[in-house]
C-alpha cells in the first residue's frame, strides 16, 4: 500500500491509545504503534487489548492484518495470549522507561544506478595479480622497509615509476625527482604550501581541488576553456602557478592543443611560474596512443601529479609528483621527517606490480573495458536521444552529454527520480567563471566551494576575459557500474533526458511520481 493514512483506536469505543500514521505496510505500522505504546508506558503491563475483530473495525483494517500483528507481537514477547482471557500486554518485572528515539524520514531516496564520474568498477581490481606481487615484494623487502619511512617514498617504487612514466607518458625524470604522496589531493596540498598563490585554473574542473587550495590560502583565478583546452593566453605574471588537465581536460574532454602546450611552457619560463599537470587519466585514450605529458617539454617548470586511483583503485592511497629539482627538498620538508601517508608494503607491492608487467596488462584491460562502455553509451544515446550531442569521448572514464539551454537542472532532477546518480556540467564550473559569464545573480558558489572559496577567488584576481558562457550538460561516468547494472543505468539516463524540440519546448520532462514503497 502506498497511501499515507492516520487513524486512531481511541474513537469507536475501543479506547486503545494508538495512532497509526505513515506510508507503507499497514500491519508493520500497527505493530510499530503497539510497540511504541508499550515502550512509552501508555499500555501498562497486564492491559487487555480489544479483540482483533473490534480493533480491525475501528481502524478500518482487515481482520487478518490485526490478527497477524497480534500473533507476531506475542511471539516477540510484547504481548501475551491465553485461552479465555484474550490478548494482554506482557507482564514485566519493572516499569517500562519511555525511550525517545529520533524520527527518521519515512522514505530515504537512494540511487539505484551510479553514473557519477570518479572511480573504476571496484569489482575489476586485479586481486590475484596484486596478491602475487605482494608476496614477492614482502619476500624480497629489505629490513629498512619495516622501519620509519622516508618522506621521499620507497626507492623501489620511485625507480619503477621513473621507468614507466618515461616509457608511457614521455616524462623526463630520475627517481630522485619523484616524491610519493597519498594521491593527487595530497600532492596539491603540498604544492600549495610550498609554492603559495595565487594560481590560475581551468574554468571547468574539480571543485574539490579548488576548495583544497583555498583551504591553504591559495586563491584560484579561472581560465577560459574551449575545444582546444584551457585558454593559457589568459595567464599573467601575477599567477604563481596554473593547474591544468592537458591530457584530457576535466570534465569537458579533449587534449590541450600543441600550440597552447608550448605557450604555457613559455609563460612558465618567462615568469618563473609553475605548471601543475594533473595526469588523472592519461593512460586511457581510445582514438590513438596516449598524448605525452607536458612535463616532457620542460621538467624544470612543470610538475606532473598522478595516482593509481583511476587505473587500479582509489582505495590504494598512492600517488606521485615528478618535481623540478628546486622543489624536491621543500616538498619533502613539507611532508615531514617520516612517511606518514602511504604504506611501505603497498609501495613495494606496486613497484613489483609495475616491474612484472602486471600494471601494463591491467591498464590495457581497463582501456578495452572503458572503450566498450563508452561505445555502449554512444550507441544508446544515438538510438534513443539522437538530438543530444556527446563530447569528450576520445579518452577518459566519462563523457559529457550536451543538453539544450536551460535543461540541465531539470534533467538532473529527472535522473534522481529514475534512481540515477549523475552530475550536471555546471557543478564543475569555477565560481569566478560563473560570475564573469553570467553575472553574480546566477552564481553557483554554494556548489563550488562556498563563501570561503568565493573569497579566495576574489583574492586571486579577475577572471580571464575570454571565458565562454556555461553550457548545459551532464557529466556521465561510465566506469563505475558493475557489468550487469550498466545497461539499466543507461536506460535510466535516456529516460531522464529532455525531449527533442524547438528551444521553447526543450525543458526536461516533469519527473514521474516516486516509485511505490515496498
DRENFITI-5265 format. One line per 8 residues: number of its first residue (from 1); their letters; for each residue x, y, z of C-alpha. Coordinates in nm, 2 decimals. Layout:
NUM	a	X,Y,Z; ... $
//
This chain:
1	xxxxxxxx	0.00,0.00,0.00; 0.13,0.34,-0.09; -0.13,0.58,0.06; -0.04,0.78,0.37; -0.30,0.74,0.64; -0.38,0.84,1.00; -0.62,0.67,1.23; -0.68,0.62,1.60 $
9	xxxxxxxx	-0.84,0.34,1.80; -0.94,0.59,2.07; -1.25,0.65,1.86; -1.52,0.40,1.80; -1.52,0.29,2.16; -1.21,0.07,2.19; -1.02,0.33,2.40; -0.69,0.19,2.28 $
17	xxxxxxxx	-0.43,0.48,2.27; -0.29,0.42,1.93; -0.21,0.65,1.65; -0.11,0.50,1.32; 0.04,0.73,1.06; 0.28,0.69,0.77; 0.33,0.52,0.44; 0.38,0.16,0.38 $
25	xxxxxxxx	0.26,-0.18,0.50; -0.03,-0.14,0.75; 0.05,-0.45,0.95; 0.40,-0.31,1.01; 0.26,0.03,1.11; 0.02,-0.13,1.36; 0.30,-0.33,1.51; 0.52,-0.02,1.54 $
33	xxxxxxxx	0.24,0.17,1.71; 0.17,-0.11,1.96; 0.54,-0.15,2.04; 0.57,0.23,2.10; 0.26,0.23,2.32; 0.41,-0.04,2.54; 0.75,0.11,2.54; 0.63,0.45,2.65 $
41	xxxxxxxx	0.41,0.31,2.92; 0.08,0.42,2.76; -0.01,0.05,2.76; 0.08,-0.09,3.10; 0.17,-0.45,3.17; -0.14,-0.66,3.20; -0.36,-0.43,3.00; -0.61,-0.62,2.80 $
49	xxxxxxxx	-0.63,-0.54,2.43; -0.95,-0.53,2.23; -1.04,-0.83,2.03; -0.87,-0.82,1.69; -1.21,-0.80,1.51; -1.31,-0.49,1.71; -0.97,-0.32,1.66; -0.98,-0.41,1.28 $
57	xxxxxxxx	-1.33,-0.24,1.26; -1.22,0.06,1.45; -0.90,0.12,1.24; -1.05,0.02,0.91; -0.81,-0.27,0.87; -0.86,-0.63,0.75; -0.91,-0.87,1.04; -0.62,-1.09,0.93 $
65	xxxxxxxx	-0.40,-0.78,0.94; -0.47,-0.72,1.31; -0.47,-1.09,1.39; -0.12,-1.14,1.23; 0.01,-0.83,1.41; -0.11,-0.97,1.75; 0.04,-1.31,1.68; 0.38,-1.17,1.58 $
73	xxxxxxxx	0.40,-0.94,1.89; 0.31,-1.24,2.11; 0.60,-1.43,1.95; 0.83,-1.13,2.01; 0.73,-1.11,2.38; 0.55,-0.78,2.37; 0.21,-0.93,2.42; 0.07,-1.25,2.59 $
81	xxxxxxxx	-0.23,-1.45,2.48; -0.42,-1.70,2.70; -0.72,-1.91,2.61; -1.03,-1.74,2.75; -0.86,-1.42,2.87; -0.78,-1.25,2.54; -0.46,-1.07,2.45; -0.28,-0.86,2.71 $
89	xxxxxxxx	0.04,-0.66,2.74; 0.31,-0.90,2.87; 0.39,-0.87,3.24; 0.73,-0.72,3.32; 0.94,-0.71,3.64; 0.99,-0.33,3.62; 0.80,-0.04,3.47; 0.89,0.04,3.11 $
97	xxxxxxxx	1.10,0.35,3.08; 0.99,0.57,2.79; 1.25,0.58,2.52; 1.27,0.88,2.29; 1.41,0.79,1.95; 1.48,1.05,1.68; 1.24,1.02,1.40; 1.38,0.92,1.06 $
105	xxxxxxxx	1.25,1.01,0.72; 0.98,0.78,0.61; 1.14,0.74,0.27; 1.51,0.79,0.20; 1.59,0.82,-0.17; 1.90,0.63,-0.26; 2.03,0.60,-0.61; 1.98,0.26,-0.77 $
113	xxxxxxxx	2.22,0.34,-1.06; 2.55,0.53,-1.04; 2.69,0.72,-1.33; 2.89,0.97,-1.13; 3.24,1.01,-1.26; 3.55,0.94,-1.05; 3.63,0.57,-1.00; 3.65,0.24,-1.18 $
121	xxxxxxxx	3.43,-0.05,-1.11; 3.58,-0.19,-0.78; 3.49,-0.55,-0.89; 3.76,-0.55,-1.15; 4.05,-0.49,-0.91; 4.33,-0.74,-1.01; 4.32,-0.93,-0.68; 4.52,-1.23,-0.79 $
129	xxxxxxxx	4.80,-1.04,-0.96; 4.82,-0.79,-0.67; 4.84,-1.07,-0.42; 5.12,-1.23,-0.62; 5.31,-0.90,-0.63; 5.26,-0.85,-0.25; 5.41,-1.19,-0.18; 5.71,-1.13,-0.40 $
137	xxxxxxxx	5.76,-0.78,-0.26; 5.74,-0.88,0.10; 5.98,-1.18,0.04; 6.24,-0.95,-0.12; 6.19,-0.65,0.10; 6.50,-0.51,0.28; 6.48,-0.48,0.66; 6.47,-0.10,0.64 $
145	xxxxxxxx	6.13,-0.12,0.47; 5.98,-0.21,0.81; 6.13,0.09,0.99; 6.04,0.46,0.98; 5.95,0.56,0.63; 6.15,0.80,0.41; 5.92,1.10,0.31; 6.06,1.07,-0.04 $
153	xxxxxxxx	5.88,0.73,-0.06; 6.03,0.38,-0.12; 6.32,0.39,-0.37; 6.19,0.07,-0.54; 5.87,0.24,-0.64; 6.03,0.56,-0.74; 6.26,0.37,-0.98; 5.97,0.17,-1.12 $
161	xxxxxxxx	5.77,0.49,-1.18; 6.06,0.67,-1.34; 6.08,0.39,-1.60; 5.71,0.35,-1.65; 5.63,0.72,-1.69; 5.92,0.77,-1.93; 5.80,0.48,-2.14; 5.43,0.55,-2.14 $
169	xxxxxxxx	5.39,0.93,-2.07; 5.71,1.07,-2.21; 5.82,1.20,-1.87; 6.18,1.31,-1.82; 6.27,1.24,-1.46; 6.51,1.05,-1.24; 6.39,0.86,-0.93; 6.54,1.14,-0.72 $
177	xxxxxxxx	6.28,1.39,-0.86; 5.98,1.17,-0.77; 5.82,1.22,-0.43; 5.54,0.98,-0.34; 5.22,1.10,-0.17; 4.88,0.96,-0.08; 4.71,1.08,-0.40; 4.66,1.39,-0.62 $
185	xxxxxxxx	4.49,1.58,-0.35; 4.78,1.53,-0.11; 5.02,1.64,-0.38; 4.82,1.96,-0.43; 4.82,2.04,-0.06; 5.20,2.01,-0.05; 5.24,2.23,-0.36; 5.01,2.49,-0.22 $
193	xxxxxxxx	5.21,2.51,0.10; 5.55,2.53,-0.09; 5.45,2.75,-0.39; 5.19,2.98,-0.25; 4.94,3.17,-0.45; 4.75,3.29,-0.64; 4.70,3.01,-0.90; 4.52,3.01,-1.23 $
201	xxxxxxxx	4.29,2.71,-1.30; 4.07,2.59,-1.58; 3.72,2.73,-1.57; 3.58,2.38,-1.56; 3.75,2.14,-1.30; 3.70,1.96,-0.98; 3.55,2.18,-0.71; 3.73,1.97,-0.45 $
209	xxxxxxxx	4.07,2.08,-0.59; 3.97,2.45,-0.58; 3.84,2.41,-0.23; 4.15,2.23,-0.12; 4.38,2.51,-0.25; 4.15,2.77,-0.09; 4.17,2.60,0.25; 4.55,2.65,0.22 $
217	xxxxxxxx	4.51,3.02,0.14; 4.57,2.98,-0.23; 4.31,3.15,-0.44; 4.24,3.04,-0.80; 4.16,3.25,-1.10; 3.96,3.08,-1.38; 4.10,3.05,-1.73; 3.86,3.01,-2.02 $
225	xxxxxxxx	3.81,2.66,-2.17; 3.72,2.58,-2.53; 3.75,2.29,-2.77; 4.13,2.32,-2.76; 4.16,2.31,-2.38; 4.25,2.59,-2.14; 4.30,2.94,-2.28; 4.65,2.98,-2.15 $
233	xxxxxxxx	4.68,3.32,-2.32; 4.50,3.45,-2.02; 4.79,3.38,-1.78; 4.96,3.67,-1.62; 5.28,3.74,-1.43; 5.09,3.76,-1.11; 5.00,3.39,-1.13; 5.24,3.18,-0.93 $
241	xxxxxxxx	5.11,2.85,-1.09; 4.85,2.71,-1.32; 4.66,2.39,-1.26; 4.58,2.21,-1.59; 4.45,1.87,-1.71; 4.62,1.87,-2.05; 4.59,1.50,-2.15; 4.21,1.52,-2.13 $
249	xxxxxxxx	4.05,1.84,-2.00; 3.84,1.76,-1.70; 3.54,1.74,-1.74; 3.48,1.88,-2.09; 3.72,1.65,-2.27; 3.99,1.70,-2.53; 4.36,1.74,-2.50; 4.54,2.08,-2.47 $
257	xxxxxxxx	4.63,2.20,-2.82; 5.00,2.16,-2.91; 5.04,2.54,-2.96; 4.89,2.60,-2.61; 5.13,2.34,-2.46; 5.42,2.53,-2.60; 5.27,2.86,-2.49; 5.22,2.76,-2.13 $
265	xxxxxxxx	5.58,2.64,-2.10; 5.69,2.97,-2.25; 5.49,3.15,-1.99; 5.64,2.95,-1.71; 6.00,3.02,-1.84; 5.94,3.39,-1.88; 5.77,3.45,-1.54; 5.92,3.18,-1.32 $
273	xxxxxxxx	5.57,3.03,-1.28; 5.49,2.66,-1.23; 5.27,2.44,-1.45; 5.09,2.18,-1.23; 4.99,1.89,-1.47; 4.71,1.67,-1.32; 4.76,1.35,-1.52; 4.44,1.20,-1.38 $
281	xxxxxxxx	4.36,0.96,-1.67; 4.65,1.00,-1.91; 4.67,0.63,-1.99; 4.31,0.60,-2.11; 4.29,0.72,-2.47; 4.09,0.54,-2.73; 4.15,0.71,-3.07; 4.53,0.69,-3.07 $
289	xxxxxxxx	4.83,0.64,-2.84; 4.80,0.85,-2.51; 4.92,1.21,-2.55; 5.25,1.27,-2.39; 5.29,1.47,-2.07; 5.36,1.84,-2.09; 5.63,1.77,-1.83; 5.85,1.63,-2.11 $
297	xxxxxxxx	5.87,1.97,-2.27; 6.03,2.13,-1.96; 6.10,1.93,-1.64; 6.22,2.24,-1.46; 5.89,2.43,-1.49; 5.63,2.15,-1.48; 5.51,1.93,-1.20; 5.34,1.60,-1.30 $
305	xxxxxxxx	5.09,1.48,-1.05; 4.94,1.13,-1.08; 4.80,0.84,-0.89; 4.66,0.49,-0.92; 4.30,0.60,-0.84; 4.17,0.55,-1.19; 4.39,0.27,-1.31; 4.37,0.05,-1.01 $
313	xxxxxxxx	4.16,0.18,-0.72; 4.12,0.49,-0.50; 4.15,0.26,-0.20; 4.52,0.24,-0.27; 4.64,0.57,-0.13; 4.94,0.60,-0.36; 5.02,0.90,-0.58; 5.33,1.08,-0.70 $
321	xxxxxxxx	5.48,1.41,-0.80; 5.75,1.45,-1.06; 5.92,1.77,-0.95; 6.16,2.03,-1.07; 6.49,1.98,-0.89; 6.45,2.30,-0.70; 6.12,2.19,-0.54; 6.22,1.84,-0.42 $
329	xxxxxxxx	6.37,1.95,-0.09; 6.09,2.20,0.00; 5.82,1.94,-0.08; 5.99,1.67,0.13; 6.03,1.92,0.41; 5.66,2.00,0.39; 5.58,1.63,0.41; 5.77,1.59,0.74 $
337	xxxxxxxx	6.07,1.38,0.86; 5.89,1.05,0.82; 5.64,0.89,0.58; 5.30,0.92,0.74; 5.07,0.87,0.45; 5.14,0.57,0.22; 5.21,0.22,0.35; 5.56,0.10,0.27 $
345	xxxxxxxx	5.43,-0.25,0.19; 5.18,-0.12,-0.06; 5.45,0.09,-0.22; 5.67,-0.22,-0.25; 5.38,-0.42,-0.39; 5.31,-0.15,-0.66; 5.67,-0.14,-0.75; 5.66,-0.52,-0.82 $
353	xxxxxxxx	5.33,-0.48,-1.00; 5.48,-0.23,-1.24; 5.81,-0.42,-1.29; 5.64,-0.75,-1.35; 5.42,-0.61,-1.63; 5.10,-0.66,-1.44; 5.03,-0.29,-1.43; 5.05,-0.26,-1.81 $
361	xxxxxxxx	4.82,-0.56,-1.85; 4.57,-0.41,-1.61; 4.57,-0.07,-1.80; 4.52,-0.25,-2.13; 4.23,-0.45,-1.98; 4.07,-0.14,-1.83; 4.12,0.06,-2.16; 3.93,-0.21,-2.35 $
369	xxxxxxxx	3.66,-0.22,-2.09; 3.61,0.16,-2.08; 3.61,0.19,-2.45; 3.34,-0.08,-2.47; 3.14,0.11,-2.21; 3.19,0.44,-2.40; 3.06,0.27,-2.72; 2.75,0.14,-2.54 $
377	xxxxxxxx	2.68,0.49,-2.41; 2.72,0.65,-2.75; 2.50,0.38,-2.92; 2.22,0.41,-2.66; 2.21,0.79,-2.70; 2.22,0.77,-3.08; 1.92,0.53,-3.07; 1.71,0.69,-2.81 $
385	xxxxxxxx	1.82,1.05,-2.79; 1.97,1.14,-3.13; 1.90,1.51,-3.06; 2.18,1.53,-2.79; 2.55,1.55,-2.85; 2.81,1.35,-2.67; 3.16,1.50,-2.63; 3.49,1.42,-2.46 $
393	xxxxxxxx	3.47,1.06,-2.57; 3.82,1.02,-2.71; 3.97,0.94,-2.37; 3.90,0.91,-2.00; 3.63,0.74,-1.79; 3.34,0.98,-1.86; 3.17,1.18,-2.13; 2.97,1.50,-2.15 $
401	xxxxxxxx	2.61,1.48,-2.28; 2.53,1.83,-2.40; 2.17,1.95,-2.34; 1.95,2.23,-2.47; 2.00,2.55,-2.28; 1.81,2.57,-1.95; 1.75,2.20,-1.91; 2.05,2.08,-1.70 $
409	xxxxxxxx	1.89,2.12,-1.36; 1.56,1.96,-1.46; 1.75,1.67,-1.62; 1.94,1.60,-1.30; 1.62,1.61,-1.11; 1.45,1.37,-1.36; 1.75,1.14,-1.32; 1.71,1.14,-0.94 $
417	xxxxxxxx	1.35,1.03,-0.98; 1.47,0.75,-1.21; 1.71,0.64,-0.92; 2.01,0.75,-1.12; 2.30,0.95,-0.97; 2.46,1.18,-1.23; 2.60,1.53,-1.22; 2.54,1.84,-1.41 $
425	xxxxxxxx	2.83,2.01,-1.60; 2.75,2.33,-1.41; 2.86,2.16,-1.09; 3.22,2.18,-1.21; 3.22,2.55,-1.32; 3.46,2.77,-1.13; 3.26,3.03,-0.93; 3.47,3.31,-1.07 $
433	xxxxxxxx	3.39,3.20,-1.42; 3.02,3.19,-1.33; 3.03,3.55,-1.21; 3.22,3.66,-1.52; 3.00,3.48,-1.77; 2.66,3.51,-1.61; 2.68,3.78,-1.35; 2.65,3.74,-0.97 $
441	xxxxxxxx	2.28,3.66,-0.96; 2.34,3.32,-1.13; 2.64,3.22,-0.92; 2.67,2.86,-0.81; 2.93,2.94,-0.55; 2.75,2.72,-0.30; 2.82,2.42,-0.51; 3.17,2.51,-0.59 $
449	xxxxxxxx	3.33,2.58,-0.27; 3.11,2.81,-0.07; 3.19,3.15,0.07; 3.54,3.07,0.16; 3.62,2.97,-0.20; 3.45,3.28,-0.33; 3.67,3.49,-0.11; 3.98,3.31,-0.24 $
457	xxxxxxxx	3.85,3.37,-0.60; 3.83,3.75,-0.53; 4.18,3.74,-0.38; 4.32,3.57,-0.68; 4.21,3.85,-0.91; 3.97,3.89,-1.20; 3.86,3.61,-1.43; 4.00,3.56,-1.77 $
465	xxxxxxxx	3.81,3.78,-2.02; 3.80,3.50,-2.28; 3.56,3.29,-2.06; 3.28,3.12,-2.26; 2.93,3.11,-2.12; 2.83,2.80,-1.93; 2.67,2.53,-2.14; 2.42,2.28,-2.01 $
473	xxxxxxxx	2.51,1.92,-1.99; 2.55,1.60,-1.79; 2.89,1.45,-1.68; 2.83,1.08,-1.73; 3.08,0.84,-1.56; 3.07,0.51,-1.74; 3.34,0.32,-1.55; 3.17,0.27,-1.21 $
481	xxxxxxxx	2.87,0.04,-1.26; 2.90,-0.33,-1.25; 2.88,-0.50,-1.59; 2.53,-0.64,-1.52; 2.40,-0.30,-1.39; 2.53,-0.08,-1.68; 2.25,-0.14,-1.93; 1.98,-0.04,-1.67 $
489	xxxxxxxx	2.18,0.27,-1.58; 2.19,0.37,-1.95; 1.82,0.31,-1.98; 1.76,0.54,-1.68; 1.98,0.80,-1.83; 1.79,0.80,-2.16; 1.46,0.83,-1.98; 1.59,1.14,-1.79 $
497	xxxxxxxx	1.69,1.34,-2.10; 1.48,1.63,-2.23; 1.29,1.55,-2.55; 1.38,1.69,-2.89; 1.20,2.00,-2.99; 1.24,2.38,-3.06; 1.41,2.60,-2.80; 1.07,2.68,-2.64 $
505	xxxxxxxx	1.00,2.32,-2.58; 1.33,2.18,-2.46; 1.26,2.17,-2.09; 1.32,1.82,-1.94; 1.01,1.62,-1.88; 0.85,1.65,-1.54; 0.98,1.38,-1.31; 0.74,1.09,-1.26 $
513	xxxxxx	0.58,1.02,-0.93; 0.81,0.84,-0.68; 0.81,0.46,-0.71; 0.58,0.27,-0.48; 0.72,0.19,-0.14; 0.75,-0.19,-0.08 $
//
